[in-house]
Amino acid sequence: YERALRIREENFGPNHPDFVQSLKNLARLLKDEGKYEETRQCFERALRINEATFGPNHPKVAQTLNELAVLLNGQGKYDEAEPMY
């Protein structure tokens, strides 16, 4: 995933929506590895890009919010996760 992320970032730029998919794939891998802070950073970056690109009420924003909320919920950070659902 890291190689794909670098290629997309080089070709599309760091704030392009096509870059988000690789970023989210990396986040999922990091989550499986138990690297929760790095996972959160990836999802939050994806969220910022999607919000800037599509606006705050777009389905892609909602999907990313949900993935971030699931991560936080799994860590017992319920107060942080709840507003994202």
C-alpha positions as CSV (number, residue, x, y, z in Angstrom):
1,Y,0.0,0.0,0.0
2,E,2.8,2.4,0.7
3,R,4.2,2.1,-2.8
4,A,0.8,2.7,-4.3
5,L,0.3,5.7,-2.0
6,R,3.6,7.2,-3.1
7,I,2.8,6.7,-6.8
8,R,-0.7,8.3,-6.5
9,E,0.7,11.2,-4.4
10,E,3.4,11.8,-7.0
11,N,0.9,11.7,-9.9
12,F,-2.2,13.3,-8.4
13,G,-0.8,15.4,-5.6
14,P,-1.3,15.0,-1.8
15,N,-4.8,16.4,-1.8
16,H,-6.4,14.7,-4.7
17,P,-9.4,12.4,-4.1
18,D,-7.8,9.6,-6.1
19,F,-5.0,9.6,-3.5
20,V,-7.6,9.0,-0.7
21,Q,-8.2,5.3,-1.7
22,S,-4.6,4.4,-1.2
23,L,-4.5,6.3,2.0
24,K,-7.5,4.5,3.4
25,N,-6.1,1.1,2.3
26,L,-2.9,1.9,4.2
27,A,-5.0,2.9,7.2
28,R,-6.8,-0.5,7.2
29,L,-3.5,-2.3,7.1
30,L,-2.1,-0.2,9.9
31,K,-5.2,-1.0,11.9
32,D,-4.7,-4.7,11.4
33,E,-1.2,-4.3,12.6
34,G,-2.4,-2.5,15.8
35,K,-0.9,0.8,14.8
36,Y,-3.9,2.8,15.9
37,E,-2.4,6.3,16.0
38,E,-1.0,6.0,12.5
39,T,-4.3,4.6,11.4
40,R,-6.1,7.5,12.8
41,Q,-3.8,10.0,11.1
42,C,-4.5,8.3,7.7
43,F,-8.2,8.4,8.2
44,E,-8.2,12.0,9.4
45,R,-6.1,13.0,6.4
46,A,-8.5,11.2,4.1
47,L,-11.4,12.9,5.8
48,R,-9.8,16.4,5.3
49,I,-9.2,15.7,1.6
50,N,-12.8,14.4,1.1
51,E,-14.4,17.3,2.9
52,A,-12.3,19.8,0.9
53,T,-13.1,18.1,-2.4
54,F,-16.7,17.1,-2.0
55,G,-18.1,19.1,0.9
56,P,-19.1,18.0,4.4
57,N,-22.3,16.1,3.5
58,H,-21.0,13.9,0.7
59,P,-21.3,10.1,1.1
60,K,-17.5,9.7,0.8
61,V,-17.1,11.9,3.8
62,A,-19.7,9.9,5.7
63,Q,-17.9,6.6,4.8
64,T,-14.6,8.0,6.1
65,L,-16.2,9.3,9.3
66,N,-17.7,5.9,9.9
67,E,-14.3,4.2,9.5
68,L,-12.7,6.6,11.9
69,A,-15.5,6.1,14.4
70,V,-15.2,2.3,14.2
71,L,-11.5,2.7,14.9
72,L,-12.1,5.0,17.9
73,N,-14.9,2.8,19.2
74,G,-12.7,-0.3,19.1
75,Q,-10.2,1.6,21.3
76,G,-12.9,2.5,23.8
77,K,-12.8,6.1,22.8
78,Y,-16.6,6.3,22.8
79,D,-16.9,10.0,23.4
80,E,-14.8,10.7,20.3
81,A,-16.5,8.1,18.2
82,E,-20.2,8.9,18.9
83,P,-20.4,12.2,17.1
84,M,-19.0,10.7,13.9
85,Y,-21.7,8.0,13.6
